[in-house]
Amino acid sequence: MAFTYDPNDLGKHLNWIRLRIGDIDTTDQQIQDEEINAHLAVEPRAEFAAANVAEAIAVRYARVGAAVESETYLALADAIRKEATPTYI
């Protein structure tokens, strides 16, 4: 599996999602390219795919008992969805 991040190509969904969820450190990888691309295949809108990726990371942390990290990624997923969802007056 691969981990790539190019801050000079944020027009590419993979890079933008990594930036948005904070997974840009090659020494502390949270998710692989193939997994992000799988989320994009199901949800092509980058904002919502990013929220789904954040939830997937939260589940991983929850499984190992890292509640604070899990809650942090769940809150991030919620924030991303709220930012991406239009509000009507």
Biopython code that builds the backbone (N, CA, C, O; Angstrom):
import numpy as np
from Bio.PDB.StructureBuilder import StructureBuilder

atoms = [
    (1, "MET", "N", (0.844, -1.177, 0.000)),
    (1, "MET", "CA", (0.000, 0.000, 0.000)),
    (1, "MET", "C", (0.886, 1.235, 0.000)),
    (1, "MET", "O", (2.041, 1.199, 0.424)),
    (2, "ALA", "N", (0.314, 2.325, -0.486)),
    (2, "ALA", "CA", (1.102, 3.533, -0.690)),
    (2, "ALA", "C", (0.586, 4.695, 0.151)),
    (2, "ALA", "O", (-0.583, 4.753, 0.534)),
    (3, "PHE", "N", (1.497, 5.606, 0.418)),
    (3, "PHE", "CA", (1.174, 6.871, 1.051)),
    (3, "PHE", "C", (1.841, 7.962, 0.232)),
    (3, "PHE", "O", (3.067, 8.018, 0.137)),
    (4, "THR", "N", (1.026, 8.831, -0.362)),
    (4, "THR", "CA", (1.583, 9.955, -1.100)),
    (4, "THR", "C", (0.880, 11.225, -0.663)),
    (4, "THR", "O", (-0.291, 11.214, -0.283)),
    (5, "TYR", "N", (1.623, 12.320, -0.725)),
    (5, "TYR", "CA", (1.048, 13.630, -0.447)),
    (5, "TYR", "C", (1.888, 14.664, -1.165)),
    (5, "TYR", "O", (3.103, 14.733, -0.976)),
    (6, "ASP", "N", (1.239, 15.466, -1.988)),
    (6, "ASP", "CA", (1.918, 16.527, -2.719)),
    (6, "ASP", "C", (1.191, 17.841, -2.456)),
    (6, "ASP", "O", (0.130, 18.086, -3.030)),
    (7, "PRO", "N", (1.758, 18.695, -1.587)),
    (7, "PRO", "CA", (1.083, 19.956, -1.263)),
    (7, "PRO", "C", (1.013, 20.916, -2.450)),
    (7, "PRO", "O", (0.303, 21.920, -2.391)),
    (8, "ASN", "N", (1.734, 20.620, -3.512)),
    (8, "ASN", "CA", (1.698, 21.457, -4.704)),
    (8, "ASN", "C", (0.589, 21.043, -5.672)),
    (8, "ASN", "O", (0.410, 21.675, -6.713)),
    (9, "ASP", "N", (-0.152, 19.992, -5.337)),
    (9, "ASP", "CA", (-1.222, 19.498, -6.209)),
    (9, "ASP", "C", (-2.497, 19.260, -5.394)),
    (9, "ASP", "O", (-3.030, 18.151, -5.366)),
    (10, "LEU", "N", (-2.978, 20.320, -4.730)),
    (10, "LEU", "CA", (-4.157, 20.181, -3.886)),
    (10, "LEU", "C", (-5.447, 20.120, -4.690)),
    (10, "LEU", "O", (-6.522, 19.933, -4.120)),
    (11, "GLY", "N", (-5.355, 20.275, -5.996)),
    (11, "GLY", "CA", (-6.508, 20.074, -6.856)),
    (11, "GLY", "C", (-6.848, 18.597, -6.991)),
    (11, "GLY", "O", (-7.958, 18.247, -7.392)),
    (12, "LYS", "N", (-5.913, 17.744, -6.664)),
    (12, "LYS", "CA", (-6.140, 16.299, -6.680)),
    (12, "LYS", "C", (-6.836, 15.921, -5.371)),
    (12, "LYS", "O", (-6.360, 16.263, -4.288)),
    (13, "HIS", "N", (-7.953, 15.222, -5.474)),
    (13, "HIS", "CA", (-8.746, 14.898, -4.286)),
    (13, "HIS", "C", (-7.934, 14.205, -3.196)),
    (13, "HIS", "O", (-8.084, 14.524, -2.017)),
    (14, "LEU", "N", (-7.095, 13.281, -3.571)),
    (14, "LEU", "CA", (-6.304, 12.539, -2.583)),
    (14, "LEU", "C", (-5.476, 13.497, -1.724)),
    (14, "LEU", "O", (-5.468, 13.382, -0.499)),
    (15, "ASN", "N", (-4.789, 14.433, -2.358)),
    (15, "ASN", "CA", (-3.961, 15.382, -1.618)),
    (15, "ASN", "C", (-4.804, 16.317, -0.769)),
    (15, "ASN", "O", (-4.453, 16.613, 0.374)),
    (16, "TRP", "N", (-5.926, 16.786, -1.331)),
    (16, "TRP", "CA", (-6.793, 17.684, -0.587)),
    (16, "TRP", "C", (-7.357, 16.994, 0.648)),
    (16, "TRP", "O", (-7.416, 17.593, 1.721)),
    (17, "ILE", "N", (-7.775, 15.729, 0.503)),
    (17, "ILE", "CA", (-8.315, 14.979, 1.643)),
    (17, "ILE", "C", (-7.241, 14.808, 2.709)),
    (17, "ILE", "O", (-7.512, 15.000, 3.894)),
    (18, "ARG", "N", (-6.036, 14.451, 2.307)),
    (18, "ARG", "CA", (-4.958, 14.314, 3.293)),
    (18, "ARG", "C", (-4.742, 15.624, 4.054)),
    (18, "ARG", "O", (-4.592, 15.622, 5.276)),
    (19, "LEU", "N", (-4.726, 16.732, 3.328)),
    (19, "LEU", "CA", (-4.549, 18.035, 3.968)),
    (19, "LEU", "C", (-5.703, 18.309, 4.933)),
    (19, "LEU", "O", (-5.479, 18.737, 6.065)),
    (20, "ARG", "N", (-6.919, 18.065, 4.490)),
    (20, "ARG", "CA", (-8.101, 18.391, 5.296)),
    (20, "ARG", "C", (-8.173, 17.586, 6.577)),
    (20, "ARG", "O", (-8.610, 18.101, 7.606)),
    (21, "ILE", "N", (-7.747, 16.319, 6.532)),
    (21, "ILE", "CA", (-7.818, 15.496, 7.747)),
    (21, "ILE", "C", (-6.515, 15.531, 8.539)),
    (21, "ILE", "O", (-6.424, 14.941, 9.615)),
    (22, "GLY", "N", (-5.509, 16.222, 8.008)),
    (22, "GLY", "CA", (-4.245, 16.362, 8.730)),
    (22, "GLY", "C", (-3.310, 15.178, 8.615)),
    (22, "GLY", "O", (-2.419, 15.013, 9.448)),
    (23, "ASP", "N", (-3.492, 14.356, 7.606)),
    (23, "ASP", "CA", (-2.655, 13.166, 7.419)),
    (23, "ASP", "C", (-1.595, 13.454, 6.361)),
    (23, "ASP", "O", (-1.644, 12.919, 5.254)),
    (24, "ILE", "N", (-0.641, 14.303, 6.716)),
    (24, "ILE", "CA", (0.376, 14.709, 5.742)),
    (24, "ILE", "C", (1.790, 14.335, 6.170)),
    (24, "ILE", "O", (2.749, 14.628, 5.456)),
    (25, "ASP", "N", (1.930, 13.699, 7.312)),
    (25, "ASP", "CA", (3.245, 13.330, 7.842)),
    (25, "ASP", "C", (3.567, 11.881, 7.454)),
    (25, "ASP", "O", (2.918, 10.946, 7.922)),
    (26, "THR", "N", (4.561, 11.713, 6.609)),
    (26, "THR", "CA", (4.910, 10.360, 6.142)),
    (26, "THR", "C", (5.419, 9.465, 7.269)),
    (26, "THR", "O", (5.432, 8.243, 7.128)),
    (27, "THR", "N", (5.836, 10.057, 8.380)),
    (27, "THR", "CA", (6.324, 9.252, 9.506)),
    (27, "THR", "C", (5.206, 8.873, 10.475)),
    (27, "THR", "O", (5.434, 8.114, 11.417)),
    (28, "ASP", "N", (4.001, 9.395, 10.254)),
    (28, "ASP", "CA", (2.858, 9.097, 11.123)),
    (28, "ASP", "C", (1.600, 8.946, 10.270)),
    (28, "ASP", "O", (0.634, 9.692, 10.432)),
    (29, "GLN", "N", (1.624, 7.988, 9.376)),
    (29, "GLN", "CA", (0.541, 7.775, 8.415)),
    (29, "GLN", "C", (-0.702, 7.219, 9.108)),
    (29, "GLN", "O", (-0.626, 6.313, 9.938)),
    (30, "GLN", "N", (-1.855, 7.797, 8.737)),
    (30, "GLN", "CA", (-3.119, 7.348, 9.313)),
    (30, "GLN", "C", (-3.907, 6.441, 8.366)),
    (30, "GLN", "O", (-4.653, 5.568, 8.808)),
    (31, "ILE", "N", (-3.734, 6.658, 7.061)),
    (31, "ILE", "CA", (-4.526, 5.898, 6.084)),
    (31, "ILE", "C", (-3.759, 5.856, 4.762)),
    (31, "ILE", "O", (-2.994, 6.769, 4.449)),
    (32, "GLN", "N", (-3.967, 4.812, 4.008)),
    (32, "GLN", "CA", (-3.240, 4.613, 2.752)),
    (32, "GLN", "C", (-4.008, 5.200, 1.559)),
    (32, "GLN", "O", (-5.225, 5.379, 1.609)),
    (33, "ASP", "N", (-3.274, 5.488, 0.504)),
    (33, "ASP", "CA", (-3.868, 6.040, -0.717)),
    (33, "ASP", "C", (-5.022, 5.179, -1.222)),
    (33, "ASP", "O", (-6.079, 5.692, -1.589)),
    (34, "GLU", "N", (-4.810, 3.882, -1.235)),
    (34, "GLU", "CA", (-5.820, 2.973, -1.765)),
    (34, "GLU", "C", (-7.129, 3.070, -0.974)),
    (34, "GLU", "O", (-8.214, 2.953, -1.543)),
    (35, "GLU", "N", (-7.020, 3.280, 0.322)),
    (35, "GLU", "CA", (-8.218, 3.404, 1.149)),
    (35, "GLU", "C", (-8.943, 4.724, 0.861)),
    (35, "GLU", "O", (-10.171, 4.755, 0.774)),
    (36, "ILE", "N", (-8.188, 5.799, 0.714)),
    (36, "ILE", "CA", (-8.803, 7.081, 0.353)),
    (36, "ILE", "C", (-9.485, 6.955, -1.003)),
    (36, "ILE", "O", (-10.615, 7.412, -1.177)),
    (37, "ASN", "N", (-8.809, 6.342, -1.956)),
    (37, "ASN", "CA", (-9.391, 6.176, -3.293)),
    (37, "ASN", "C", (-10.651, 5.318, -3.252)),
    (37, "ASN", "O", (-11.575, 5.542, -4.034)),
    (38, "ALA", "N", (-10.702, 4.341, -2.352)),
    (38, "ALA", "CA", (-11.914, 3.523, -2.202)),
    (38, "ALA", "C", (-13.072, 4.386, -1.697)),
    (38, "ALA", "O", (-14.205, 4.227, -2.152)),
    (39, "HIS", "N", (-12.798, 5.283, -0.774)),
    (39, "HIS", "CA", (-13.845, 6.195, -0.291)),
    (39, "HIS", "C", (-14.291, 7.132, -1.406)),
    (39, "HIS", "O", (-15.480, 7.423, -1.534)),
    (40, "LEU", "N", (-13.348, 7.603, -2.208)),
    (40, "LEU", "CA", (-13.688, 8.471, -3.337)),
    (40, "LEU", "C", (-14.508, 7.737, -4.396)),
    (40, "LEU", "O", (-15.325, 8.354, -5.081)),
    (41, "ALA", "N", (-14.302, 6.442, -4.536)),
    (41, "ALA", "CA", (-15.065, 5.664, -5.514)),
    (41, "ALA", "C", (-16.541, 5.582, -5.105)),
    (41, "ALA", "O", (-17.426, 5.527, -5.958)),
    (42, "VAL", "N", (-16.791, 5.577, -3.810)),
    (42, "VAL", "CA", (-18.159, 5.511, -3.297)),
    (42, "VAL", "C", (-18.765, 6.905, -3.184)),
    (42, "VAL", "O", (-19.950, 7.104, -3.452)),
    (43, "GLU", "N", (-17.938, 7.867, -2.784)),
    (43, "GLU", "CA", (-18.388, 9.247, -2.581)),
    (43, "GLU", "C", (-17.437, 10.190, -3.309)),
    (43, "GLU", "O", (-16.423, 10.598, -2.742)),
    (44, "PRO", "N", (-17.746, 10.542, -4.552)),
    (44, "PRO", "CA", (-16.820, 11.344, -5.351)),
    (44, "PRO", "C", (-16.673, 12.802, -4.906)),
    (44, "PRO", "O", (-15.727, 13.476, -5.314)),
    (45, "ARG", "N", (-17.595, 13.293, -4.076)),
    (45, "ARG", "CA", (-17.437, 14.663, -3.571)),
    (45, "ARG", "C", (-16.368, 14.652, -2.486)),
    (45, "ARG", "O", (-16.522, 13.996, -1.456)),
    (46, "ALA", "N", (-15.295, 15.375, -2.725)),
    (46, "ALA", "CA", (-14.117, 15.326, -1.862)),
    (46, "ALA", "C", (-14.439, 15.628, -0.405)),
    (46, "ALA", "O", (-13.895, 14.984, 0.491)),
    (47, "GLU", "N", (-15.311, 16.593, -0.157)),
    (47, "GLU", "CA", (-15.628, 16.966, 1.221)),
    (47, "GLU", "C", (-16.261, 15.799, 1.980)),
    (47, "GLU", "O", (-15.882, 15.501, 3.112)),
    (48, "PHE", "N", (-17.220, 15.153, 1.344)),
    (48, "PHE", "CA", (-17.888, 14.050, 2.012)),
    (48, "PHE", "C", (-16.997, 12.807, 2.085)),
    (48, "PHE", "O", (-17.066, 12.055, 3.057)),
    (49, "ALA", "N", (-16.175, 12.592, 1.081)),
    (49, "ALA", "CA", (-15.203, 11.496, 1.143)),
    (49, "ALA", "C", (-14.227, 11.744, 2.295)),
    (49, "ALA", "O", (-13.859, 10.808, 3.005)),
    (50, "ALA", "N", (-13.805, 12.997, 2.484)),
    (50, "ALA", "CA", (-12.894, 13.326, 3.584)),
    (50, "ALA", "C", (-13.547, 13.020, 4.933)),
    (50, "ALA", "O", (-12.892, 12.503, 5.839)),
    (51, "ALA", "N", (-14.817, 13.333, 5.063)),
    (51, "ALA", "CA", (-15.532, 13.025, 6.305)),
    (51, "ALA", "C", (-15.589, 11.512, 6.524)),
    (51, "ALA", "O", (-15.406, 11.041, 7.647)),
    (52, "ASN", "N", (-15.841, 10.755, 5.461)),
    (52, "ASN", "CA", (-15.875, 9.300, 5.572)),
    (52, "ASN", "C", (-14.507, 8.743, 5.957)),
    (52, "ASN", "O", (-14.420, 7.801, 6.744)),
    (53, "VAL", "N", (-13.446, 9.317, 5.408)),
    (53, "VAL", "CA", (-12.085, 8.887, 5.743)),
    (53, "VAL", "C", (-11.800, 9.170, 7.211)),
    (53, "VAL", "O", (-11.225, 8.330, 7.904)),
    (54, "ALA", "N", (-12.194, 10.341, 7.690)),
    (54, "ALA", "CA", (-11.985, 10.683, 9.102)),
    (54, "ALA", "C", (-12.722, 9.694, 10.005)),
    (54, "ALA", "O", (-12.202, 9.299, 11.049)),
    (55, "GLU", "N", (-13.920, 9.297, 9.611)),
    (55, "GLU", "CA", (-14.660, 8.300, 10.391)),
    (55, "GLU", "C", (-13.968, 6.944, 10.374)),
    (55, "GLU", "O", (-13.947, 6.244, 11.386)),
    (56, "ALA", "N", (-13.405, 6.574, 9.239)),
    (56, "ALA", "CA", (-12.688, 5.294, 9.159)),
    (56, "ALA", "C", (-11.485, 5.298, 10.105)),
    (56, "ALA", "O", (-11.201, 4.292, 10.757)),
    (57, "ILE", "N", (-10.792, 6.408, 10.177)),
    (57, "ILE", "CA", (-9.657, 6.518, 11.099)),
    (57, "ILE", "C", (-10.160, 6.462, 12.541)),
    (57, "ILE", "O", (-9.535, 5.828, 13.391)),
    (58, "ALA", "N", (-11.282, 7.120, 12.819)),
    (58, "ALA", "CA", (-11.859, 7.096, 14.163)),
    (58, "ALA", "C", (-12.166, 5.672, 14.606)),
    (58, "ALA", "O", (-11.926, 5.308, 15.757)),
    (59, "VAL", "N", (-12.692, 4.873, 13.696)),
    (59, "VAL", "CA", (-13.011, 3.472, 14.015)),
    (59, "VAL", "C", (-11.741, 2.707, 14.384)),
    (59, "VAL", "O", (-11.742, 1.911, 15.324)),
    (60, "ARG", "N", (-10.674, 2.947, 13.651)),
    (60, "ARG", "CA", (-9.408, 2.269, 13.960)),
    (60, "ARG", "C", (-8.924, 2.615, 15.354)),
    (60, "ARG", "O", (-8.481, 1.745, 16.103)),
    (61, "TYR", "N", (-9.012, 3.896, 15.699)),
    (61, "TYR", "CA", (-8.591, 4.297, 17.047)),
    (61, "TYR", "C", (-9.509, 3.695, 18.110)),
    (61, "TYR", "O", (-9.041, 3.263, 19.163)),
    (62, "ALA", "N", (-10.797, 3.666, 17.840)),
    (62, "ALA", "CA", (-11.738, 3.106, 18.805)),
    (62, "ALA", "C", (-11.448, 1.631, 19.063)),
    (62, "ALA", "O", (-11.565, 1.157, 20.193)),
    (63, "ARG", "N", (-11.072, 0.915, 18.017)),
    (63, "ARG", "CA", (-10.806, -0.521, 18.163)),
    (63, "ARG", "C", (-9.630, -0.819, 19.068)),
    (63, "ARG", "O", (-9.561, -1.895, 19.661)),
    (64, "VAL", "N", (-8.700, 0.124, 19.183)),
    (64, "VAL", "CA", (-7.536, -0.094, 20.054)),
    (64, "VAL", "C", (-7.671, 0.650, 21.379)),
    (64, "VAL", "O", (-6.719, 0.724, 22.157)),
    (65, "GLY", "N", (-8.851, 1.198, 21.628)),
    (65, "GLY", "CA", (-9.117, 1.847, 22.905)),
    (65, "GLY", "C", (-8.586, 3.265, 23.029)),
    (65, "GLY", "O", (-8.448, 3.781, 24.138)),
    (66, "ALA", "N", (-8.292, 3.890, 21.920)),
    (66, "ALA", "CA", (-7.801, 5.271, 21.929)),
    (66, "ALA", "C", (-8.996, 6.211, 21.760)),
    (66, "ALA", "O", (-9.224, 6.760, 20.682)),
    (67, "ALA", "N", (-9.746, 6.382, 22.838)),
    (67, "ALA", "CA", (-11.004, 7.119, 22.787)),
    (67, "ALA", "C", (-10.819, 8.586, 22.394)),
    (67, "ALA", "O", (-11.604, 9.118, 21.609)),
    (68, "VAL", "N", (-9.804, 9.233, 22.925)),
    (68, "VAL", "CA", (-9.607, 10.655, 22.622)),
    (68, "VAL", "C", (-9.343, 10.859, 21.136)),
    (68, "VAL", "O", (-9.922, 11.750, 20.515)),
    (69, "GLU", "N", (-8.473, 10.038, 20.570)),
    (69, "GLU", "CA", (-8.166, 10.142, 19.147)),
    (69, "GLU", "C", (-9.395, 9.830, 18.309)),
    (69, "GLU", "O", (-9.662, 10.505, 17.315)),
    (70, "SER", "N", (-10.142, 8.811, 18.705)),
    (70, "SER", "CA", (-11.355, 8.440, 17.985)),
    (70, "SER", "C", (-12.359, 9.590, 17.997)),
    (70, "SER", "O", (-12.920, 9.939, 16.958)),
    (71, "GLU", "N", (-12.581, 10.168, 19.156)),
    (71, "GLU", "CA", (-13.520, 11.278, 19.267)),
    (71, "GLU", "C", (-13.054, 12.488, 18.464)),
    (71, "GLU", "O", (-13.870, 13.212, 17.895)),
    (72, "THR", "N", (-11.748, 12.705, 18.419)),
    (72, "THR", "CA", (-11.201, 13.821, 17.648)),
    (72, "THR", "C", (-11.516, 13.656, 16.168)),
    (72, "THR", "O", (-11.942, 14.606, 15.511)),
    (73, "TYR", "N", (-11.306, 12.448, 15.641)),
    (73, "TYR", "CA", (-11.596, 12.213, 14.219)),
    (73, "TYR", "C", (-13.097, 12.223, 13.938)),
    (73, "TYR", "O", (-13.510, 12.642, 12.857)),
    (74, "LEU", "N", (-13.914, 11.778, 14.874)),
    (74, "LEU", "CA", (-15.365, 11.860, 14.678)),
    (74, "LEU", "C", (-15.821, 13.318, 14.646)),
    (74, "LEU", "O", (-16.674, 13.690, 13.840)),
    (75, "ALA", "N", (-15.253, 14.137, 15.522)),
    (75, "ALA", "CA", (-15.583, 15.558, 15.523)),
    (75, "ALA", "C", (-15.123, 16.220, 14.227)),
    (75, "ALA", "O", (-15.812, 17.088, 13.692)),
    (76, "LEU", "N", (-13.970, 15.814, 13.726)),
    (76, "LEU", "CA", (-13.473, 16.337, 12.458)),
    (76, "LEU", "C", (-14.423, 15.962, 11.326)),
    (76, "LEU", "O", (-14.755, 16.806, 10.494)),
    (77, "ALA", "N", (-14.861, 14.716, 11.286)),
    (77, "ALA", "CA", (-15.806, 14.273, 10.251)),
    (77, "ALA", "C", (-17.081, 15.107, 10.301)),
    (77, "ALA", "O", (-17.597, 15.525, 9.265)),
    (78, "ASP", "N", (-17.581, 15.346, 11.497)),
    (78, "ASP", "CA", (-18.789, 16.146, 11.656)),
    (78, "ASP", "C", (-18.561, 17.579, 11.162)),
    (78, "ASP", "O", (-19.411, 18.141, 10.472)),
    (79, "ALA", "N", (-17.424, 18.162, 11.513)),
    (79, "ALA", "CA", (-17.117, 19.534, 11.088)),
    (79, "ALA", "C", (-17.002, 19.633, 9.565)),
    (79, "ALA", "O", (-17.488, 20.590, 8.962)),
    (80, "ILE", "N", (-16.366, 18.655, 8.957)),
    (80, "ILE", "CA", (-16.211, 18.663, 7.495)),
    (80, "ILE", "C", (-17.580, 18.585, 6.825)),
    (80, "ILE", "O", (-17.847, 19.309, 5.866)),
    (81, "ARG", "N", (-18.441, 17.712, 7.326)),
    (81, "ARG", "CA", (-19.785, 17.580, 6.748)),
    (81, "ARG", "C", (-20.576, 18.876, 6.895)),
    (81, "ARG", "O", (-21.277, 19.288, 5.972)),
    (82, "LYS", "N", (-20.463, 19.511, 8.047)),
    (82, "LYS", "CA", (-21.187, 20.772, 8.260)),
    (82, "LYS", "C", (-20.676, 21.849, 7.312)),
    (82, "LYS", "O", (-21.468, 22.622, 6.772)),
    (83, "GLU", "N", (-19.373, 21.912, 7.102)),
    (83, "GLU", "CA", (-18.809, 22.887, 6.174)),
    (83, "GLU", "C", (-19.273, 22.635, 4.741)),
    (83, "GLU", "O", (-19.461, 23.577, 3.971)),
    (84, "ALA", "N", (-19.456, 21.373, 4.387)),
    (84, "ALA", "CA", (-19.789, 21.007, 3.009)),
    (84, "ALA", "C", (-21.283, 21.065, 2.726)),
    (84, "ALA", "O", (-21.693, 21.050, 1.565)),
    (85, "THR", "N", (-22.100, 21.131, 3.770)),
    (85, "THR", "CA", (-23.536, 21.122, 3.596)),
    (85, "THR", "C", (-24.047, 22.560, 3.585)),
    (85, "THR", "O", (-23.828, 23.306, 4.539)),
    (86, "PRO", "N", (-24.723, 22.947, 2.515)),
    (86, "PRO", "CA", (-25.224, 24.327, 2.456)),
    (86, "PRO", "C", (-26.301, 24.569, 3.509)),
    (86, "PRO", "O", (-27.103, 23.690, 3.824)),
    (87, "THR", "N", (-26.290, 25.764, 4.031)),
    (87, "THR", "CA", (-27.341, 26.150, 4.975)),
    (87, "THR", "C", (-28.278, 27.116, 4.287)),
    (87, "THR", "O", (-27.846, 27.979, 3.522)),
    (88, "TYR", "N", (-29.518, 26.974, 4.552)),
    (88, "TYR", "CA", (-30.536, 27.810, 3.911)),
    (88, "TYR", "C", (-31.212, 28.669, 4.974)),
    (88, "TYR", "O", (-31.461, 28.225, 6.095)),
    (89, "ILE", "N", (-31.493, 29.877, 4.602)),
    (89, "ILE", "CA", (-32.149, 30.814, 5.529)),
    (89, "ILE", "C", (-33.641, 30.719, 5.375)),
    (89, "ILE", "O", (-34.379, 31.424, 6.063)),
]
sb = StructureBuilder()
sb.init_structure("model")
sb.init_model(0)
sb.init_chain("A")
sb.init_seg("    ")
for serial, (resi, resn, name, xyz) in enumerate(atoms, 1):
    if name == "N":
        sb.init_residue(resn, " ", resi, " ")
    sb.init_atom(name, np.array(xyz, "f"), 0.0, 1.0, " ", f" {name:<3s}", serial, name[0])
structure = sb.get_structure()
